[in-house]
Amino acid sequence: MKIDRDQRVRVTKKMIRDAFLKLLAAKPVRRITVRELCESAGINRGTFYAHYLDVYDLLEQIENELLEEFETSFSAQLGGDPERLTGADVCRAVFTLFQDNSELCAILLGDDSNKGIVDKFAEVAKRIYMNVYRTRFPEVSVPRLESFYLFVSAGCIALLKRWLEEGMPVSADVLAETAGGIMTEGMAFLLEEGPEK
């Protein structure tokens, strides 16, 4: 029956993915072998190769799934009225997705991670951001909008990495408000009184 086969494939892929992420949390992808992964997942090599070319293909598929989810949620967040959009709104979609996928994101963005994933996220976000912000700020030149994006995205990535490394001590909303405040207020953000953000 097709449903049973589809279910088995999903379960098998989840077992492979879970075993892979456990290994990836302990060592870089270049040191993970298919044999070791199969032993950890409790499957044979033929089963692995029925779905993936190698561990790099598995990593790329996991990254692509996360990127698709990121693009969908980011586009939805930015799809409202551009005049009412705040810096916190922009960050909220990103930080919430990362909070919902914290284990995976911590591994993908960790010190031993494939740095290409950060560039992929930045490119997806830039494409969406540029479309929205050209509508909101039609008088601003594209190079100026790109400069703003590069500066802000680098800061958001640094905040996001620290937040994940520290075990997400505040909610995605609090982090989004912090990042949004820095984006819109600049140094005036430092003059605000209130709880640590």
Order of alpha helices (4+ residues) and beta strands (2+ residues): alpha-alpha-alpha-alpha-alpha-alpha-alpha-alpha-alpha
